Every structure is written in structure tokens, then in C-alpha cells.
Amino acid sequence: MFENIENEGETEKASAQVDDLTQALTRFSQRIDFLEKQMAFMQEMNEAITSFENANGIGQVGPESEQTR
């Protein structure tokens, strides 16, 4: 499409398609950034939960476990 624009001049249809594709790529990039932030948040939550479990003996199996109550 870019080659056609360079060779034949910009047409209104080609320009609109380029604009649409550019907007789509921008939205996809923003979505990926947001998903990466969500993944980092979920990882932090997982680490916090694991730390809490370890500090409080939750999920441990053995005679000292609180699960037997």
C-alpha cells in the first residue's frame, strides 16, 4: 500500500486504509501494555499470597499444620 502511494500518489481510499491500520496498531499496542501491567499485578498478588501462606503455615502438611483443626 505504501509502495502504491509512493508510485501512484496518495489516494483517498489508500490513505483511509493506512489511517485505519495505524489506529488499529496503536490500540493493539495499548492493549498489550495494559495486559503486561495486569500480568505484573497478578504476579505480585501471587507472591504476596504465597508469602502470607508461608508466614502463617497455610497449606503446609504435617503434624504442626493448622489444617487438622
Predicted model as a PDB file, atoms N, CA, C, CB and O in Angstrom, pLDDT in the B-factor column:
MODEL        1                                                                  
ATOM      1  N   MET A   1       0.825  -1.172   0.000  1.00 60.00           N  
ATOM      2  CA  MET A   1       0.000   0.000   0.000  1.00 60.00           C  
ATOM      3  C   MET A   1       0.883   1.255   0.000  1.00 60.00           C  
ATOM      4  CB  MET A   1      -0.946  -0.013   1.207  1.00 60.00           C  
ATOM      5  O   MET A   1       0.644   2.204  -0.748  1.00 60.00           O  
ATOM      6  N   PHE A   2       1.909   1.233   0.859  1.00 62.00           N  
ATOM      7  CA  PHE A   2       2.811   2.380   0.893  1.00 62.00           C  
ATOM      8  C   PHE A   2       3.531   2.546  -0.447  1.00 62.00           C  
ATOM      9  CB  PHE A   2       3.833   2.224   2.030  1.00 62.00           C  
ATOM     10  O   PHE A   2       3.737   3.665  -0.916  1.00 62.00           O  
ATOM     11  N   GLU A   3       3.905   1.430  -1.050  1.00 66.00           N  
ATOM     12  CA  GLU A   3       4.562   1.488  -2.354  1.00 66.00           C  
ATOM     13  C   GLU A   3       3.634   2.082  -3.399  1.00 66.00           C  
ATOM     14  CB  GLU A   3       5.020   0.095  -2.789  1.00 66.00           C  
ATOM     15  O   GLU A   3       4.060   2.896  -4.218  1.00 66.00           O  
ATOM     16  N   ASN A   4       2.372   1.684  -3.377  1.00 64.00           N  
ATOM     17  CA  ASN A   4       1.399   2.242  -4.309  1.00 64.00           C  
ATOM     18  C   ASN A   4       1.236   3.744  -4.103  1.00 64.00           C  
ATOM     19  CB  ASN A   4       0.052   1.542  -4.152  1.00 64.00           C  
ATOM     20  O   ASN A   4       1.132   4.506  -5.065  1.00 64.00           O  
ATOM     21  N   ILE A   5       1.213   4.155  -2.854  1.00 60.00           N  
ATOM     22  CA  ILE A   5       1.076   5.580  -2.562  1.00 60.00           C  
ATOM     23  C   ILE A   5       2.279   6.339  -3.118  1.00 60.00           C  
ATOM     24  CB  ILE A   5       0.938   5.819  -1.036  1.00 60.00           C  
ATOM     25  O   ILE A   5       2.135   7.411  -3.706  1.00 60.00           O  
ATOM     26  N   GLU A   6       3.475   5.761  -2.921  1.00 62.00           N  
ATOM     27  CA  GLU A   6       4.689   6.414  -3.420  1.00 62.00           C  
ATOM     28  C   GLU A   6       4.710   6.457  -4.942  1.00 62.00           C  
ATOM     29  CB  GLU A   6       5.935   5.692  -2.903  1.00 62.00           C  
ATOM     30  O   GLU A   6       5.087   7.473  -5.524  1.00 62.00           O  
ATOM     31  N   ASN A   7       4.311   5.371  -5.593  1.00 64.00           N  
ATOM     32  CA  ASN A   7       4.378   5.286  -7.053  1.00 64.00           C  
ATOM     33  C   ASN A   7       3.242   6.026  -7.741  1.00 64.00           C  
ATOM     34  CB  ASN A   7       4.368   3.844  -7.483  1.00 64.00           C  
ATOM     35  O   ASN A   7       3.462   6.708  -8.742  1.00 64.00           O  
ATOM     36  N   GLU A   8       2.064   5.902  -7.232  1.00 65.00           N  
ATOM     37  CA  GLU A   8       0.888   6.426  -7.915  1.00 65.00           C  
ATOM     38  C   GLU A   8       0.320   7.673  -7.261  1.00 65.00           C  
ATOM     39  CB  GLU A   8      -0.169   5.376  -7.977  1.00 65.00           C  
ATOM     40  O   GLU A   8      -0.613   8.279  -7.788  1.00 65.00           O  
ATOM     41  N   GLY A   9       0.859   8.054  -6.142  1.00 63.00           N  
ATOM     42  CA  GLY A   9       0.286   9.179  -5.419  1.00 63.00           C  
ATOM     43  C   GLY A   9      -0.746   8.677  -4.429  1.00 63.00           C  
ATOM     44  O   GLY A   9      -1.284   7.578  -4.562  1.00 63.00           O  
ATOM     45  N   GLU A  10      -0.998   9.483  -3.467  1.00 65.00           N  
ATOM     46  CA  GLU A  10      -1.916   9.084  -2.399  1.00 65.00           C  
ATOM     47  C   GLU A  10      -3.355   9.174  -2.885  1.00 65.00           C  
ATOM     48  CB  GLU A  10      -1.716   9.965  -1.147  1.00 65.00           C  
ATOM     49  O   GLU A  10      -3.803  10.193  -3.409  1.00 65.00           O  
ATOM     50  N   THR A  11      -4.055   8.070  -2.690  1.00 74.00           N  
ATOM     51  CA  THR A  11      -5.487   8.095  -2.978  1.00 74.00           C  
ATOM     52  C   THR A  11      -6.233   8.198  -1.665  1.00 74.00           C  
ATOM     53  CB  THR A  11      -5.934   6.833  -3.778  1.00 74.00           C  
ATOM     54  O   THR A  11      -5.708   7.846  -0.608  1.00 74.00           O  
ATOM     55  N   GLU A  12      -7.426   8.669  -1.738  1.00 78.00           N  
ATOM     56  CA  GLU A  12      -8.226   8.834  -0.527  1.00 78.00           C  
ATOM     57  C   GLU A  12      -8.489   7.492   0.153  1.00 78.00           C  
ATOM     58  CB  GLU A  12      -9.551   9.523  -0.856  1.00 78.00           C  
ATOM     59  O   GLU A  12      -8.447   7.391   1.379  1.00 78.00           O  
ATOM     60  N   LYS A  13      -8.760   6.463  -0.652  1.00 77.00           N  
ATOM     61  CA  LYS A  13      -9.041   5.139  -0.106  1.00 77.00           C  
ATOM     62  C   LYS A  13      -7.796   4.568   0.570  1.00 77.00           C  
ATOM     63  CB  LYS A  13      -9.535   4.187  -1.216  1.00 77.00           C  
ATOM     64  O   LYS A  13      -7.877   4.049   1.683  1.00 77.00           O  
ATOM     65  N   ALA A  14      -6.658   4.660  -0.090  1.00 75.00           N  
ATOM     66  CA  ALA A  14      -5.416   4.133   0.485  1.00 75.00           C  
ATOM     67  C   ALA A  14      -5.050   4.881   1.753  1.00 75.00           C  
ATOM     68  CB  ALA A  14      -4.269   4.224  -0.529  1.00 75.00           C  
ATOM     69  O   ALA A  14      -4.609   4.280   2.732  1.00 75.00           O  
ATOM     70  N   SER A  15      -5.233   6.179   1.734  1.00 78.00           N  
ATOM     71  CA  SER A  15      -4.933   6.986   2.918  1.00 78.00           C  
ATOM     72  C   SER A  15      -5.825   6.588   4.087  1.00 78.00           C  
ATOM     73  CB  SER A  15      -5.105   8.478   2.610  1.00 78.00           C  
ATOM     74  O   SER A  15      -5.359   6.504   5.223  1.00 78.00           O  
ATOM     75  N   ALA A  16      -7.089   6.346   3.817  1.00 84.00           N  
ATOM     76  CA  ALA A  16      -8.020   5.933   4.872  1.00 84.00           C  
ATOM     77  C   ALA A  16      -7.630   4.566   5.426  1.00 84.00           C  
ATOM     78  CB  ALA A  16      -9.467   5.898   4.335  1.00 84.00           C  
ATOM     79  O   ALA A  16      -7.715   4.335   6.632  1.00 84.00           O  
ATOM     80  N   GLN A  17      -7.203   3.664   4.549  1.00 84.00           N  
ATOM     81  CA  GLN A  17      -6.785   2.338   4.999  1.00 84.00           C  
ATOM     82  C   GLN A  17      -5.535   2.419   5.868  1.00 84.00           C  
ATOM     83  CB  GLN A  17      -6.530   1.424   3.799  1.00 84.00           C  
ATOM     84  O   GLN A  17      -5.432   1.732   6.885  1.00 84.00           O  
ATOM     85  N   VAL A  18      -4.591   3.259   5.466  1.00 84.00           N  
ATOM     86  CA  VAL A  18      -3.381   3.439   6.264  1.00 84.00           C  
ATOM     87  C   VAL A  18      -3.737   4.009   7.628  1.00 84.00           C  
ATOM     88  CB  VAL A  18      -2.379   4.361   5.541  1.00 84.00           C  
ATOM     89  O   VAL A  18      -3.208   3.563   8.645  1.00 84.00           O  
ATOM     90  N   ASP A  19      -4.625   4.987   7.656  1.00 90.00           N  
ATOM     91  CA  ASP A  19      -5.057   5.569   8.933  1.00 90.00           C  
ATOM     92  C   ASP A  19      -5.733   4.524   9.818  1.00 90.00           C  
ATOM     93  CB  ASP A  19      -6.014   6.746   8.688  1.00 90.00           C  
ATOM     94  O   ASP A  19      -5.478   4.463  11.021  1.00 90.00           O  
ATOM     95  N   ASP A  20      -6.597   3.704   9.219  1.00 93.00           N  
ATOM     96  CA  ASP A  20      -7.280   2.655   9.983  1.00 93.00           C  
ATOM     97  C   ASP A  20      -6.283   1.651  10.563  1.00 93.00           C  
ATOM     98  CB  ASP A  20      -8.299   1.926   9.093  1.00 93.00           C  
ATOM     99  O   ASP A  20      -6.384   1.260  11.726  1.00 93.00           O  
ATOM    100  N   LEU A  21      -5.328   1.245   9.741  1.00 92.00           N  
ATOM    101  CA  LEU A  21      -4.323   0.294  10.213  1.00 92.00           C  
ATOM    102  C   LEU A  21      -3.447   0.903  11.297  1.00 92.00           C  
ATOM    103  CB  LEU A  21      -3.458  -0.183   9.051  1.00 92.00           C  
ATOM    104  O   LEU A  21      -3.093   0.226  12.263  1.00 92.00           O  
ATOM    105  N   THR A  22      -3.099   2.154  11.149  1.00 94.00           N  
ATOM    106  CA  THR A  22      -2.299   2.836  12.159  1.00 94.00           C  
ATOM    107  C   THR A  22      -3.046   2.903  13.483  1.00 94.00           C  
ATOM    108  CB  THR A  22      -1.926   4.244  11.688  1.00 94.00           C  
ATOM    109  O   THR A  22      -2.464   2.660  14.541  1.00 94.00           O  
ATOM    110  N   GLN A  23      -4.327   3.231  13.429  1.00 96.00           N  
ATOM    111  CA  GLN A  23      -5.142   3.283  14.652  1.00 96.00           C  
ATOM    112  C   GLN A  23      -5.271   1.905  15.282  1.00 96.00           C  
ATOM    113  CB  GLN A  23      -6.538   3.850  14.348  1.00 96.00           C  
ATOM    114  O   GLN A  23      -5.226   1.774  16.505  1.00 96.00           O  
ATOM    115  N   ALA A  24      -5.430   0.882  14.460  1.00 97.00           N  
ATOM    116  CA  ALA A  24      -5.541  -0.484  14.984  1.00 97.00           C  
ATOM    117  C   ALA A  24      -4.237  -0.886  15.675  1.00 97.00           C  
ATOM    118  CB  ALA A  24      -5.882  -1.486  13.844  1.00 97.00           C  
ATOM    119  O   ALA A  24      -4.266  -1.463  16.762  1.00 97.00           O  
ATOM    120  N   LEU A  25      -3.102  -0.587  15.057  1.00 97.00           N  
ATOM    121  CA  LEU A  25      -1.818  -0.917  15.679  1.00 97.00           C  
ATOM    122  C   LEU A  25      -1.630  -0.166  16.993  1.00 97.00           C  
ATOM    123  CB  LEU A  25      -0.665  -0.596  14.724  1.00 97.00           C  
ATOM    124  O   LEU A  25      -1.092  -0.719  17.952  1.00 97.00           O  
ATOM    125  N   THR A  26      -2.064   1.068  17.042  1.00 97.00           N  
ATOM    126  CA  THR A  26      -1.971   1.850  18.278  1.00 97.00           C  
ATOM    127  C   THR A  26      -2.824   1.216  19.373  1.00 97.00           C  
ATOM    128  CB  THR A  26      -2.412   3.311  18.033  1.00 97.00           C  
ATOM    129  O   THR A  26      -2.381   1.086  20.514  1.00 97.00           O  
ATOM    130  N   ARG A  27      -4.048   0.822  19.023  1.00 98.00           N  
ATOM    131  CA  ARG A  27      -4.933   0.168  20.011  1.00 98.00           C  
ATOM    132  C   ARG A  27      -4.342  -1.160  20.482  1.00 98.00           C  
ATOM    133  CB  ARG A  27      -6.342  -0.068  19.408  1.00 98.00           C  
ATOM    134  O   ARG A  27      -4.379  -1.471  21.672  1.00 98.00           O  
ATOM    135  N   PHE A  28      -3.798  -1.941  19.552  1.00 98.00           N  
ATOM    136  CA  PHE A  28      -3.202  -3.223  19.921  1.00 98.00           C  
ATOM    137  C   PHE A  28      -2.011  -3.015  20.844  1.00 98.00           C  
ATOM    138  CB  PHE A  28      -2.773  -4.000  18.668  1.00 98.00           C  
ATOM    139  O   PHE A  28      -1.826  -3.761  21.805  1.00 98.00           O  
ATOM    140  N   SER A  29      -1.210  -2.009  20.555  1.00 98.00           N  
ATOM    141  CA  SER A  29      -0.047  -1.709  21.390  1.00 98.00           C  
ATOM    142  C   SER A  29      -0.488  -1.305  22.799  1.00 98.00           C  
ATOM    143  CB  SER A  29       0.801  -0.587  20.752  1.00 98.00           C  
ATOM    144  O   SER A  29       0.111  -1.728  23.788  1.00 98.00           O  
ATOM    145  N   GLN A  30      -1.530  -0.490  22.882  1.00 98.00           N  
ATOM    146  CA  GLN A  30      -2.056  -0.082  24.188  1.00 98.00           C  
ATOM    147  C   GLN A  30      -2.609  -1.284  24.940  1.00 98.00           C  
ATOM    148  CB  GLN A  30      -3.148   0.990  24.024  1.00 98.00           C  
ATOM    149  O   GLN A  30      -2.430  -1.392  26.153  1.00 98.00           O  
ATOM    150  N   ARG A  31      -3.275  -2.184  24.234  1.00 98.00           N  
ATOM    151  CA  ARG A  31      -3.841  -3.391  24.862  1.00 98.00           C  
ATOM    152  C   ARG A  31      -2.721  -4.273  25.408  1.00 98.00           C  
ATOM    153  CB  ARG A  31      -4.707  -4.189  23.845  1.00 98.00           C  
ATOM    154  O   ARG A  31      -2.826  -4.799  26.516  1.00 98.00           O  
ATOM    155  N   ILE A  32      -1.657  -4.435  24.638  1.00 98.00           N  
ATOM    156  CA  ILE A  32      -0.526  -5.249  25.092  1.00 98.00           C  
ATOM    157  C   ILE A  32       0.093  -4.626  26.341  1.00 98.00           C  
ATOM    158  CB  ILE A  32       0.540  -5.389  23.970  1.00 98.00           C  
ATOM    159  O   ILE A  32       0.409  -5.339  27.293  1.00 98.00           O  
ATOM    160  N   ASP A  33       0.268  -3.308  26.348  1.00 98.00           N  
ATOM    161  CA  ASP A  33       0.810  -2.627  27.527  1.00 98.00           C  
ATOM    162  C   ASP A  33      -0.071  -2.872  28.751  1.00 98.00           C  
ATOM    163  CB  ASP A  33       0.940  -1.117  27.262  1.00 98.00           C  
ATOM    164  O   ASP A  33       0.434  -3.144  29.840  1.00 98.00           O  
ATOM    165  N   PHE A  34      -1.394  -2.773  28.567  1.00 98.00           N  
ATOM    166  CA  PHE A  34      -2.322  -2.981  29.678  1.00 98.00           C  
ATOM    167  C   PHE A  34      -2.259  -4.423  30.177  1.00 98.00           C  
ATOM    168  CB  PHE A  34      -3.757  -2.630  29.253  1.00 98.00           C  
ATOM    169  O   PHE A  34      -2.269  -4.666  31.384  1.00 98.00           O  
ATOM    170  N   LEU A  35      -2.194  -5.377  29.248  1.00 98.00           N  
ATOM    171  CA  LEU A  35      -2.104  -6.791  29.643  1.00 98.00           C  
ATOM    172  C   LEU A  35      -0.810  -7.078  30.392  1.00 98.00           C  
ATOM    173  CB  LEU A  35      -2.200  -7.698  28.410  1.00 98.00           C  
ATOM    174  O   LEU A  35      -0.800  -7.865  31.339  1.00 98.00           O  
ATOM    175  N   GLU A  36       0.276  -6.444  29.974  1.00 98.00           N  
ATOM    176  CA  GLU A  36       1.546  -6.626  30.689  1.00 98.00           C  
ATOM    177  C   GLU A  36       1.442  -6.085  32.112  1.00 98.00           C  
ATOM    178  CB  GLU A  36       2.699  -5.926  29.937  1.00 98.00           C  
ATOM    179  O   GLU A  36       1.984  -6.681  33.043  1.00 98.00           O  
ATOM    180  N   LYS A  37       0.750  -4.962  32.286  1.00 98.00           N  
ATOM    181  CA  LYS A  37       0.549  -4.412  33.636  1.00 98.00           C  
ATOM    182  C   LYS A  37      -0.317  -5.350  34.470  1.00 98.00           C  
ATOM    183  CB  LYS A  37      -0.102  -3.009  33.565  1.00 98.00           C  
ATOM    184  O   LYS A  37      -0.052  -5.550  35.655  1.00 98.00           O  
ATOM    185  N   GLN A  38      -1.347  -5.922  33.859  1.00 98.00           N  
ATOM    186  CA  GLN A  38      -2.195  -6.877  34.572  1.00 98.00           C  
ATOM    187  C   GLN A  38      -1.392  -8.105  34.987  1.00 98.00           C  
ATOM    188  CB  GLN A  38      -3.390  -7.294  33.700  1.00 98.00           C  
ATOM    189  O   GLN A  38      -1.542  -8.596  36.106  1.00 98.00           O  
ATOM    190  N   MET A  39      -0.545  -8.601  34.094  1.00 98.00           N  
ATOM    191  CA  MET A  39       0.270  -9.776  34.419  1.00 98.00           C  
ATOM    192  C   MET A  39       1.216  -9.472  35.575  1.00 98.00           C  
ATOM    193  CB  MET A  39       1.070 -10.239  33.186  1.00 98.00           C  
ATOM    194  O   MET A  39       1.387 -10.301  36.469  1.00 98.00           O  
ATOM    195  N   ALA A  40       1.829  -8.295  35.565  1.00 98.00           N  
ATOM    196  CA  ALA A  40       2.734  -7.913  36.655  1.00 98.00           C  
ATOM    197  C   ALA A  40       1.972  -7.814  37.966  1.00 98.00           C  
ATOM    198  CB  ALA A  40       3.431  -6.573  36.343  1.00 98.00           C  
ATOM    199  O   ALA A  40       2.467  -8.248  39.006  1.00 98.00           O  
ATOM    200  N   PHE A  41       0.775  -7.249  37.925  1.00 98.00           N  
ATOM    201  CA  PHE A  41      -0.060  -7.139  39.126  1.00 98.00           C  
ATOM    202  C   PHE A  41      -0.416  -8.522  39.666  1.00 98.00           C  
ATOM    203  CB  PHE A  41      -1.345  -6.344  38.821  1.00 98.00           C  
ATOM    204  O   PHE A  41      -0.323  -8.769  40.869  1.00 98.00           O  
ATOM    205  N   MET A  42      -0.822  -9.418  38.772  1.00 98.00           N  
ATOM    206  CA  MET A  42      -1.197 -10.765  39.202  1.00 98.00           C  
ATOM    207  C   MET A  42       0.010 -11.507  39.775  1.00 98.00           C  
ATOM    208  CB  MET A  42      -1.800 -11.557  38.026  1.00 98.00           C  
ATOM    209  O   MET A  42      -0.137 -12.262  40.736  1.00 98.00           O  
ATOM    210  N   GLN A  43       1.181 -11.309  39.211  1.00 98.00           N  
ATOM    211  CA  GLN A  43       2.388 -11.933  39.745  1.00 98.00           C  
ATOM    212  C   GLN A  43       2.681 -11.413  41.149  1.00 98.00           C  
ATOM    213  CB  GLN A  43       3.587 -11.672  38.817  1.00 98.00           C  
ATOM    214  O   GLN A  43       3.036 -12.184  42.041  1.00 98.00           O  
ATOM    215  N   GLU A  44       2.530 -10.100  41.342  1.00 98.00           N  
ATOM    216  CA  GLU A  44       2.736  -9.514  42.669  1.00 98.00           C  
ATOM    217  C   GLU A  44       1.733 -10.076  43.670  1.00 98.00           C  
ATOM    218  CB  GLU A  44       2.618  -7.980  42.607  1.00 98.00           C  
ATOM    219  O   GLU A  44       2.087 -10.361  44.814  1.00 98.00           O  
ATOM    220  N   MET A  45       0.481 -10.236  43.241  1.00 98.00           N  
ATOM    221  CA  MET A  45      -0.539 -10.798  44.123  1.00 98.00           C  
ATOM    222  C   MET A  45      -0.204 -12.243  44.472  1.00 98.00           C  
ATOM    223  CB  MET A  45      -1.928 -10.715  43.465  1.00 98.00           C  
ATOM    224  O   MET A  45      -0.346 -12.650  45.625  1.00 98.00           O  
ATOM    225  N   ASN A  46       0.233 -13.009  43.501  1.00 97.00           N  
ATOM    226  CA  ASN A  46       0.616 -14.403  43.741  1.00 97.00           C  
ATOM    227  C   ASN A  46       1.757 -14.481  44.747  1.00 97.00           C  
ATOM    228  CB  ASN A  46       1.023 -15.087  42.426  1.00 97.00           C  
ATOM    229  O   ASN A  46       1.735 -15.313  45.654  1.00 97.00           O  
ATOM    230  N   GLU A  47       2.754 -13.613  44.584  1.00 97.00           N  
ATOM    231  CA  GLU A  47       3.881 -13.603  45.511  1.00 97.00           C  
ATOM    232  C   GLU A  47       3.439 -13.186  46.919  1.00 97.00           C  
ATOM    233  CB  GLU A  47       4.978 -12.661  45.000  1.00 97.00           C  
ATOM    234  O   GLU A  47       3.916 -13.739  47.909  1.00 97.00           O  
ATOM    235  N   ALA A  48       2.536 -12.218  47.006  1.00 97.00           N  
ATOM    236  CA  ALA A  48       2.042 -11.776  48.314  1.00 97.00           C  
ATOM    237  C   ALA A  48       1.248 -12.886  48.996  1.00 97.00           C  
ATOM    238  CB  ALA A  48       1.168 -10.515  48.164  1.00 97.00           C  
ATOM    239  O   ALA A  48       1.382 -13.092  50.202  1.00 97.00           O  
ATOM    240  N   ILE A  49       0.432 -13.594  48.242  1.00 96.00           N  
ATOM    241  CA  ILE A  49      -0.361 -14.691  48.810  1.00 96.00           C  
ATOM    242  C   ILE A  49       0.558 -15.818  49.271  1.00 96.00           C  
ATOM    243  CB  ILE A  49      -1.387 -15.223  47.774  1.00 96.00           C  
ATOM    244  O   ILE A  49       0.383 -16.361  50.362  1.00 96.00           O  
ATOM    245  N   THR A  50       1.530 -16.165  48.445  1.00 95.00           N  
ATOM    246  CA  THR A  50       2.480 -17.217  48.811  1.00 95.00           C  
ATOM    247  C   THR A  50       3.250 -16.832  50.063  1.00 95.00           C  
ATOM    248  CB  THR A  50       3.453 -17.495  47.657  1.00 95.00           C  
ATOM    249  O   THR A  50       3.455 -17.663  50.948  1.00 95.00           O  
ATOM    250  N   SER A  51       3.676 -15.580  50.143  1.00 96.00           N  
ATOM    251  CA  SER A  51       4.395 -15.104  51.321  1.00 96.00           C  
ATOM    252  C   SER A  51       3.510 -15.177  52.564  1.00 96.00           C  
ATOM    253  CB  SER A  51       4.886 -13.667  51.103  1.00 96.00           C  
ATOM    254  O   SER A  51       3.971 -15.594  53.627  1.00 96.00           O  
ATOM    255  N   PHE A  52       2.249 -14.777  52.441  1.00 96.00           N  
ATOM    256  CA  PHE A  52       1.304 -14.835  53.555  1.00 96.00           C  
ATOM    257  C   PHE A  52       1.094 -16.287  53.996  1.00 96.00           C  
ATOM    258  CB  PHE A  52      -0.047 -14.189  53.155  1.00 96.00           C  
ATOM    259  O   PHE A  52       1.101 -16.590  55.189  1.00 96.00           O  
ATOM    260  N   GLU A  53       0.908 -17.173  53.022  1.00 94.00           N  
ATOM    261  CA  GLU A  53       0.719 -18.589  53.347  1.00 94.00           C  
ATOM    262  C   GLU A  53       1.928 -19.151  54.087  1.00 94.00           C  
ATOM    263  CB  GLU A  53       0.462 -19.401  52.072  1.00 94.00           C  
ATOM    264  O   GLU A  53       1.787 -19.851  55.089  1.00 94.00           O  
ATOM    265  N   ASN A  54       3.106 -18.837  53.584  1.00 94.00           N  
ATOM    266  CA  ASN A  54       4.327 -19.347  54.213  1.00 94.00           C  
ATOM    267  C   ASN A  54       4.508 -18.783  55.619  1.00 94.00           C  
ATOM    268  CB  ASN A  54       5.547 -19.007  53.354  1.00 94.00           C  
ATOM    269  O   ASN A  54       4.928 -19.503  56.525  1.00 94.00           O  
ATOM    270  N   ALA A  55       4.199 -17.521  55.804  1.00 94.00           N  
ATOM    271  CA  ALA A  55       4.369 -16.883  57.111  1.00 94.00           C  
ATOM    272  C   ALA A  55       3.376 -17.415  58.135  1.00 94.00           C  
ATOM    273  CB  ALA A  55       4.217 -15.375  56.983  1.00 94.00           C  
ATOM    274  O   ALA A  55       3.636 -17.371  59.337  1.00 94.00           O  
ATOM    275  N   ASN A  56       2.240 -17.917  57.661  1.00 94.00           N  
ATOM    276  CA  ASN A  56       1.189 -18.364  58.567  1.00 94.00           C  
ATOM    277  C   ASN A  56       0.972 -19.870  58.546  1.00 94.00           C  
ATOM    278  CB  ASN A  56      -0.091 -17.677  58.228  1.00 94.00           C  
ATOM    279  O   ASN A  56       0.000 -20.364  59.117  1.00 94.00           O  
ATOM    280  N   GLY A  57       1.852 -20.590  57.905  1.00 91.00           N  
ATOM    281  CA  GLY A  57       1.752 -22.049  57.896  1.00 91.00           C  
ATOM    282  C   GLY A  57       0.549 -22.575  57.146  1.00 91.00           C  
ATOM    283  O   GLY A  57       0.113 -23.700  57.393  1.00 91.00           O  
ATOM    284  N   ILE A  58       0.012 -21.802  56.252  1.00 92.00           N  
ATOM    285  CA  ILE A  58      -1.161 -22.237  55.491  1.00 92.00           C  
ATOM    286  C   ILE A  58      -0.710 -23.126  54.348  1.00 92.00           C  
ATOM    287  CB  ILE A  58      -1.967 -21.022  54.954  1.00 92.00           C  
ATOM    288  O   ILE A  58       0.240 -22.804  53.634  1.00 92.00           O  
ATOM    289  N   GLY A  59      -1.393 -24.241  54.181  1.00 82.00           N  
ATOM    290  CA  GLY A  59      -1.086 -25.151  53.092  1.00 82.00           C  
ATOM    291  C   GLY A  59       0.033 -26.123  53.391  1.00 82.00           C  
ATOM    292  O   GLY A  59       0.367 -26.957  52.550  1.00 82.00           O  
ATOM    293  N   GLN A  60       0.615 -26.033  54.561  1.00 76.00           N  
ATOM    294  CA  GLN A  60       1.690 -26.957  54.909  1.00 76.00           C  
ATOM    295  C   GLN A  60       1.089 -28.244  55.447  1.00 76.00           C  
ATOM    296  CB  GLN A  60       2.654 -26.327  55.946  1.00 76.00           C  
ATOM    297  O   GLN A  60       0.090 -28.227  56.166  1.00 76.00           O  
ATOM    298  N   VAL A  61       1.699 -29.337  55.098  1.00 75.00           N  
ATOM    299  CA  VAL A  61       1.232 -30.645  55.546  1.00 75.00           C  
ATOM    300  C   VAL A  61       2.184 -31.144  56.612  1.00 75.00           C  
ATOM    301  CB  VAL A  61       1.133 -31.656  54.362  1.00 75.00           C  
ATOM    302  O   VAL A  61       3.402 -31.108  56.442  1.00 75.00           O  
ATOM    303  N   GLY A  62       1.622 -31.607  57.705  1.00 64.00           N  
ATOM    304  CA  GLY A  62       2.454 -32.148  58.780  1.00 64.00           C  
ATOM    305  C   GLY A  62       1.746 -32.053  60.097  1.00 64.00           C  
ATOM    306  O   GLY A  62       0.642 -31.514  60.169  1.00 64.00           O  
ATOM    307  N   PRO A  63       2.367 -32.575  61.166  1.00 60.00           N  
ATOM    308  CA  PRO A  63       1.714 -32.602  62.485  1.00 60.00           C  
ATOM    309  C   PRO A  63       1.465 -31.219  63.046  1.00 60.00           C  
ATOM    310  CB  PRO A  63       2.551 -33.389  63.461  1.00 60.00           C  
ATOM    311  O   PRO A  63       0.552 -31.053  63.855  1.00 60.00           O  
ATOM    312  N   GLU A  64       2.236 -30.219  62.654  1.00 57.00           N  
ATOM    313  CA  GLU A  64       2.061 -28.872  63.188  1.00 57.00           C  
ATOM    314  C   GLU A  64       1.100 -28.053  62.346  1.00 57.00           C  
ATOM    315  CB  GLU A  64       3.399 -28.166  63.276  1.00 57.00           C  
ATOM    316  O   GLU A  64       0.906 -26.863  62.597  1.00 57.00           O  
ATOM    317  N   SER A  65       0.514 -28.669  61.371  1.00 49.00           N  
ATOM    318  CA  SER A  65      -0.352 -27.962  60.457  1.00 49.00           C  
ATOM    319  C   SER A  65      -1.653 -27.540  61.119  1.00 49.00           C  
ATOM    320  CB  SER A  65      -0.639 -28.816  59.256  1.00 49.00           C  
ATOM    321  O   SER A  65      -2.187 -28.261  61.962  1.00 49.00           O  
ATOM    322  N   GLU A  66      -2.153 -26.399  60.750  1.00 51.00           N  
ATOM    323  CA  GLU A  66      -3.430 -25.894  61.280  1.00 51.00           C  
ATOM    324  C   GLU A  66      -4.597 -26.572  60.580  1.00 51.00           C  
ATOM    325  CB  GLU A  66      -3.529 -24.360  61.113  1.00 51.00           C  
ATOM    326  O   GLU A  66      -5.740 -26.415  61.011  1.00 51.00           O  
ATOM    327  N   GLN A  67      -4.344 -27.320  59.512  1.00 51.00           N  
ATOM    328  CA  GLN A  67      -5.415 -27.949  58.738  1.00 51.00           C  
ATOM    329  C   GLN A  67      -6.128 -29.048  59.503  1.00 51.00           C  
ATOM    330  CB  GLN A  67      -4.862 -28.510  57.461  1.00 51.00           C  
ATOM    331  O   GLN A  67      -7.249 -29.404  59.140  1.00 51.00           O  
ATOM    332  N   THR A  68      -5.533 -29.593  60.532  1.00 49.00           N  
ATOM    333  CA  THR A  68      -6.121 -30.707  61.245  1.00 49.00           C  
ATOM    334  C   THR A  68      -7.186 -30.255  62.245  1.00 49.00           C  
ATOM    335  CB  THR A  68      -5.041 -31.485  61.955  1.00 49.00           C  
ATOM    336  O   THR A  68      -7.864 -31.085  62.851  1.00 49.00           O  
ATOM    337  N   ARG A  69      -7.329 -28.973  62.414  1.00 47.00           N  
ATOM    338  CA  ARG A  69      -8.333 -28.461  63.372  1.00 47.00           C  
ATOM    339  C   ARG A  69      -9.724 -28.559  62.856  1.00 47.00           C  
ATOM    340  CB  ARG A  69      -8.051 -27.039  63.724  1.00 47.00           C  
ATOM    341  O   ARG A  69     -10.667 -28.171  63.545  1.00 47.00           O  
TER     342      ARG A  69                                                      
ENDMDL                                                                          
END                                                                             
